[in-house]
């Protein structure tokens, strides 16, 4: 009996995160209400407060869920993995509301009284891990520090998506990421790695399409936010 209950609780939590992401993405933190999120998720207030103590905690969960929308798609390592993270990110921002809401909340958090750098720090940690593997494999030029480069990539992507959002709704963000790597790779990677590293939206698109197909298949009976989540405290 324990496993079905755990699976039901996981579905309820996912439904709440997705419903909150839809609200935060469309209306921002201040413009989103708990009741609105509950209606969209199809769960009771008891179910929400079983998982999240407040609207702020729910917002933090959305902010910190960003890597979960990207990392499960990847199988590469080292420098290629770092590039793939940014390529998937640039495209998922256009189609994945959980990622998009997390990015919006992270950027706007001071407007609703929050200052949490953990989402940025987590991306730095993830990218630094990629670059440490790259260094151990001999992919980096001498003197390139994984931590410094990871921070630079996070900082560059943060500013890039903000610019692209205003310019054209992030429609050209993948192309901007390609340009970033065209300029950065020669200064950080050894020539053989530059030659074999694929920097292309087309490389990761099939992975994203497979995930989208799985998500559509889950949207039937018993999907997150359906009957399993209603009226329960888990």
Secondary structure, DSSP 8 states (H G I E B T S, - for coil): -HHHHHHHHHHHHHHHHHHHHHHHHHHTTTT--HHHHHHHHT--HHHHHHH-SSHHHHHHHHHHTGGGGTGGG----HHHHHHHHHHHHHHHHHH-HHHHHHHHHHHHGGGGT----HHHHHHHHHHHHHHHHHHHTT-B-TT--HHHHHHHHHHHHHHHHHHHHHHHTTTTHHHHHHHHHHHHHHHHB-HHHHHH----HHHHHHHHHHHHHHHHHTTSTT-TTSGGGTT---
